């Protein structure tokens, strides 16, 4: 039972990220541990999906997670 952190520990942890559909480039960079310039480059090359919110362009985390799930499904079906 002691293996799982309490809600208080999760709230205080810097690694805890609430499930959100999109986030700023800066926040996404800090969550994944890469410099903002690398994230901007990945966005410019089309590797990361974005969504426009007003005048801001945010990383579309929901679509990215969906693509990752689809890729793992394709890999598991390929093994059959």
C-alpha positions in Angstrom: 0.0 0.0 0.0 2.9 2.3 0.6 4.0 2.2 -3.1 1.4 4.7 -4.3 1.9 8.4 -3.4 -0.8 10.2 -1.6 -2.8 13.0 -3.2 -0.8 15.5 -1.2 2.5 14.1 -2.5 1.1 14.2 -6.1 0.0 17.8 -5.8 3.4 18.8 -4.5 5.3 16.9 -7.1 6.7 18.8 -10.1 6.2 15.8 -12.3 2.4 15.7 -11.8 0.6 17.0 -14.8 -3.2 17.2 -15.0 -4.7 15.5 -18.1 -5.4 18.5 -20.3 -6.3 18.6 -24.0 -3.6 21.2 -24.9 -0.9 23.2 -23.3 1.5 26.0 -24.1 4.8 25.2 -25.8 6.7 26.3 -22.7 4.7 24.1 -20.4 4.9 21.1 -22.7 8.7 21.6 -23.0 9.1 21.6 -19.2 6.8 18.5 -18.8 8.8 16.4 -21.4 12.1 17.8 -20.3 13.3 19.4 -23.6 14.3 22.9 -24.4 11.5 25.2 -25.9 13.6 25.6 -29.0 13.5 21.8 -29.7 9.7 21.8 -29.2 9.3 24.7 -31.6 11.4 22.9 -34.1 9.3 19.8 -33.8 6.2 21.8 -34.3 7.6 23.6 -37.4 8.5 20.2 -38.9 5.0 18.9 -38.2 6.0 16.3 -35.6 3.8 17.7 -32.9 0.1 18.7 -33.5 -1.0 22.2 -32.5 -4.3 24.0 -31.9 -4.8 27.7 -32.2 -6.4 29.3 -29.1 -7.0 32.9 -29.9 -3.6 34.3 -30.9 -1.7 31.5 -29.2 -0.6 28.2 -30.7 -0.6 25.3 -28.2 0.5 21.7 -28.4 -2.5 19.5 -28.9 -1.8 16.9 -26.2 -5.1 15.0 -26.8 -4.3 14.4 -30.5 -0.7 13.5 -29.7 -1.8 10.9 -27.2 -4.4 9.5 -29.6 -1.8 9.2 -32.3 0.5 7.4 -29.9 -2.3 5.0 -29.0 -3.0 4.4 -32.7 0.6 3.7 -33.4 0.8 1.1 -30.6 -2.4 -0.5 -31.9 -0.9 -0.8 -35.4 2.3 -2.3 -34.0 0.4 -4.9 -32.0 -1.9 -5.8 -35.0 1.2 -6.1 -37.2 2.6 -8.8 -34.8 -0.5 -11.0 -35.3 
